[in-house]
Amino acid sequence: HLWKKKFHAMMLEEQLSSRKFLSRLGCFSIRADRSDIYESFRYAQDILQKPENILLMYPQGQIHSQMQRPVHFEPGAEHLFRSTGANIKMVVVLTDYFSFRKPSVSFYIRDYVKEKFNNKSLNEAFNEFMDECIEKQNQKAETQI
């Protein structure tokens, strides 16, 4: 709803098969070790060519703990964004209990400015953004205590 776009997400086939309900929410699979990876990337390119769509990618290529650092983007992300020229929004989602029984979820969003677009600069920008988000989350926690 935030960007008024149709949501799609690329996930590893093994992870999507254990969470089948996500395919009804716009998720599609990719097999990282197969030749049909190109078919998945063509599908992703088609999605990004339509302005009414948005595509979510896990930077590491699969779901990891939010505590695993640093985040490393797989080379496919660079290829996909170079070939489509799509805008990149970096999103960090952090959960925290603070002093409550139920967790809160905080979403931090920033545009990635493509001055020098390559995997290294994307990795650096995302990890710097994530560090800032964690710092904001820590400050938020201090006010909750």
N, C-alpha and C positions, 0 to 999 in steps of 0.2 A: 504493500500500500504506500510505502514511503516514496518510492520513485514512480508509482503508477505504471508498472511494467509487469509483464508475465515472467514469473520466476522459473528458472531452470538451474539444475546443479549437476555437475559431472562428478561421479563417484566411481571408485574401483568396483568392479563387478562383484567381488567377494563380499565387500561391505554392503553393497546395495541388496544382494541376495539375502543377507541376514536382516535387512530392514525393508522388506518389500513394500510396505506402505508408503515409503518415500517416492516410489515411482509414480504414485498417483498425485504427488505434489510437484512433479516436474523434474525429478531426478532421472538421469540416464546413466548407463554403465560404460566403463572403459576398461579394457584389458591391457594393462601396461606391458605384458610380456608377449603380446601377439601382434601379428601383422595387421589385424583389424583396428589397431590403435589409430590408424590414419582415417578409417571410417568414422570413428568417434570424433576425431578432430574436425573432419569435414562437417559432421552434424553440428558440432559446437560453432564452427564458422558460420554455418547457415543461420543458427540461432542469433549470433551477434550481428549479422547483416541486417536484421529487422529491428528497427528502432523501438518497437514495443516490447522487446525482450531484454532480460537481464540474466547473466550467467554467473553462478557461484562456482568457484573452484577452491578446493583445499590446496593451499600452497605446496604442501608436502606430497600431494597426490593421494593422500588418504587421511582418514580421521585420526588425530593424535590428541593427547592430553593438552590442555591449554598451558600446562606447566612445562612442557617440553620446549627447551630453548637451546640454541637459536632456531628460528624457523628457516627452513631452506626450501626455496621454490624449485620444483622439477623443471627441466629445460622445456618441456611441452608448453608451459605457460608463456614463456618468451615467444615461442614460435606462433602460438595462437594469437597473441596480442599484436605481434608484428604483422601478421598476415591480415588482420581485420582492422587494425587501427582503433579498436574499441577503447572507450574510456575505462580506466581501472579505478575502482573504489576499494580501498583497503578497509576491511572490517575486522575488528577485534571484539570478541564476545567473552566477557568475564563473569563468572558466577562467584558469589560471595554470600556467606551467612551473616556477616557482621555479628550482631548479638541477637539475632532472631532465629526462630525455629525453622522458618522456610527461607530458602535461598533467594537472593535477588539476582537478576541478570542485567548486566550493563552492556550496551552496544556502543562502541566507539567507531566512528566512520570518518575517513579522510580520503580525498581525491589523491591519486598518485599522479604527480606532475612528471611527464615524460621528457625531461631535458636530455637525458642520455639513457635511452632504454636498452637495458640488457639484464640478464639474470642477476648479475652482481649488484647493480644499482637497485633493482627491485628488492632483492634480499635485504640490503642495507636499509632502504627506506622503510620496509615493513617492520624489521626488527627495531629500528629506532622508534617508529610509531607505537609498536607494542610496548616498548619500555616506557614511553610517555603515558600510555593507557594504564599500565600497572602502577605507575607513580600516582596518577589521578585516583585510581581505585584505592590505593593505600591512604591517600588524603581523605577520601570519602569514608574509609573505615575509621579513621581517627575521629571524625565528627560523629560517627554512629555509636562509639563506645562511651 
